[in-house]
Amino acid sequence: MADVMVVEDDTAIREVVSYQLTRAGHRVDAVGDGVAALEHFRASNPDLIILDLMLPGLPGLDFLRIVRDEASVPVIVISARDSEPDRITGFDLGADDYMTKPFSVRELMARVQVALRRGATAPVASASARPSRSAERAGSIEIDTERHEVLKDGAPVTLAPKEFELLAYLVRHPNQVCTRDQILESVWGYNYEGETRTVDVHMHWLRQKLEDEPSRPAHLITVRHYGYKFVPGEAAQRSDDQHALHGRQATR
């Protein structure tokens, strides 16, 4: 059982989704506008949010941006906006999943279960916990996959859930080239139907938050035509694209 918040201004969709969630044993808080949704979110601390983007009061993207600044709760977007730029914007702002209308309620329920499983298995950081053996250092970055914690120069870095999952996946495969398809299957799920561009967008945001020079990354490396790899340790390296720009041999 989980506390699920449904933010949808279409009464019919809100009622159908709420009914199916209740049948599955979840507690549901259904809200029809963005302003009320923000109040409910701050008061109830839900385990999952199902979010429409076209909301009265406070637009869904603005609501999502605020939620991401305050919490790492999983968010599944359901929206009539079905273009690739719209989906990428949703992921940029921290959505964990994105479904376009009309959608299958059964598929939505399956994605809810996936999101809740990932949220339940993500360890919670504890200030009093002992240093974890899962911690990996990469220059000024320290990543602890067990405590779900990332530090840069000793200061905590706030990552969206999918950003952390992507980082954790690469950290678990140091110096190994991971293709975009492998990353999508492992991080977003085997049934994810979005674009591989999603991986590129999330990698861009990780670099912005973690790399000293995001345009010349030292640890989150692009392997051109293949995918990405995580390079631990102190030695700075550049991505294949940066090597190519300077006429050097591509990273292998």
Secondary structure as UniProt FT lines:
FT   STRAND          3..7
FT   HELIX           11..23
FT   TURN            24..25
FT   STRAND          27..31
FT   HELIX           34..44
FT   STRAND          48..51
FT   HELIX           60..70
FT   STRAND          75..79
FT   HELIX           84..92
FT   TURN            93..94
FT   STRAND          97..100
FT   HELIX           105..121
FT   TURN            127..128
FT   TURN            133..134
FT   STRAND          135..138
FT   TURN            139..140
FT   STRAND          141..144
FT   TURN            145..148
FT   STRAND          149..152
FT   TURN            153..154
FT   STRAND          155..156
FT   HELIX           161..171
FT   STRAND          178..179
FT   HELIX           180..183
FT   HELIX           184..188
FT   TURN            190..191
FT   HELIX           197..210
FT   TURN            214..215
FT   STRAND          220..223
FT   TURN            224..226
FT   STRAND          227..230
FT   HELIX           240..245
FT   TURN            246..247
//
